[in-house]
Structure formats: C-alpha cells, structure tokens
Amino acid sequence: MSVHEASSAPCRPLTAVAWTSSGSTCPRDFTLISTTHDGATANFVRGFGVKAGYYLCYSTNPTGGSVVSDIQLISEKDPMPHGYCYIPEYLEPKTSVFKKKRVCVRLVPLGSVEMAVLDIRVTAKSKVVLQHYTCLGDIHGYVLWSKKGPFSSPTPQAKPRSITLDIRQMSLDEPPPPLPLRPSNGPPAPPVGKLSHRRSNLETRDLSENLYDSSNINSVSAMDGVPFTLHPKFEAQPKGHVPEDSLKDIRIKSVQEIENEYNYTFLVEESAASRTRHRASLSAQSSNSTA
C-alpha cells in the first residue's frame, strides 16, 4: 500500500513509476508497493505455481526535473499515446512483466504543469472504491488507482560558498572588532638632545629639498611670486584694418607659369641611362667574341 495519505495540503508529485522484482532490485530513491490498499500482497506473479513476481514502485525525487502528469493502462493491441512511455523495469534475470497490459506514464518538466500524479495505489480485484482516486483499470488480477492534484515545487537551496576576506570586507554588515595590537621588535628610539652633527646636517638638507619639491602642493619654490606674461613677439595682434601695402606683394601665378617654373626634362638621367646601356652592350659583345 502506498505511503501517501489524503491531505488538503499540496504534496510532492510522483517523478517516476517502475517495475521491480523485490526490495533488493528496487532503486534507492524508489518506494516499493508491497501490499495492496485492502491488505493483500501486491506481487504481480506470472502464473499459477510461479514464485517469481514483480511489484510496482514509485519515486518522488525531483532530481531529474520531471514529474508524472498522467498514468494509463493500455493493452498490447492499443497504440502508444502521444507523449507517453512505458515504465522502466528493474527485474531479476528470470523475471518478466505481463505484456498483455502495459503501464505507461507521461513525463513533463517540473515547471510546465500545476497538476500532477500525487499518489498511486493497488487494490485486489474487488468492489473496493477509493475516494478522490481515479481507476486506471485492472492488470493481472489487480486494480490500479491514481490521484491527481496541485503540488508544491521544491524550494531550491543555495549551495554554501566560501567567502574570502576581501568579499567579507565589502559586506554591508557591521565591521568586525579590530585585532589586538602586536608589539613590534624595532630598534629603540634615540634619546632627545644627543643627535650627532652629521645627522643634524642630513636632516637640514632633507628639509630644504622637501621645500623645493614640486610634487608637494604646499612646497615653496623659487618661482613663487613671479608673474606669468608672454613675450611681446607672441602676443596676439589687435584686430583691425589690414593695410593695403601688405597686399601689393602678393602675386597669384597661373597654372602655366607654375608648370614652366617647376618643369624638369630629366635629360641628365636619360643620358646616364643610355651610357649604362651602351657599356652593357659592349661588354656582352666582347664576351661573345672571346667565346
């Protein structure tokens, strides 16, 4: 008999239904239905005098991400309904399941439906009627029942993470108490009034260098107080009327004048190239005559 009882609160849905030979072959996450609702043994034996049999089992483990939305009993001549599949078998080698009627289920993703199969029960072939359950039919001397209803999805649990020290310091929580001060092993401070002359000169020189250091915004340099002015040569000329005398020296040349001025015939280069070709021909003739 199933362990599920009628309850008004939503239950965990069935995620798988299967056949198994015994408790040893039943998967770890499955619950074996060993007895019927009316107290009989729920062993689906193959025939008279055969000791080996098989049992129904179910699982509510949501690890696979699917739930059983419907269960049907079909005969060997009926076609498989669309979206359904035969339940798996976890049997011993010498055991086989009754094939004239088969149990098939419809598996759907967990978040795609709000109604699913919450319970499955087995009764002996009698006039027992289970309230709030749907009769699926009889199979090999037993009657199968299923119960549908709304279910509550399992709440996802966050995996624990190790928080490093840097992330912990960025937290908005109250800061941790300060760590106790540790005594340092540095050298003892020299007594006041017994500084050597050399050390006093070094400190005076360092102080003068710091005063003229431009990296310090509060330092004093030799340019302090000197006004910033431009040389008269670089000062902007006052805007006004341009004298006409300065425009008389501007002469606009034509295109032909520019071509005549920058014309170059490359005669020197042509004569040099012709001399080179002449020498090359002479050397070739002399080599041929020698041969």
Order of alpha helices (4+ residues) and beta strands (2+ residues): beta-beta-beta-beta-beta-beta-beta-beta-beta-beta-alpha-alpha-alpha-alpha-alpha
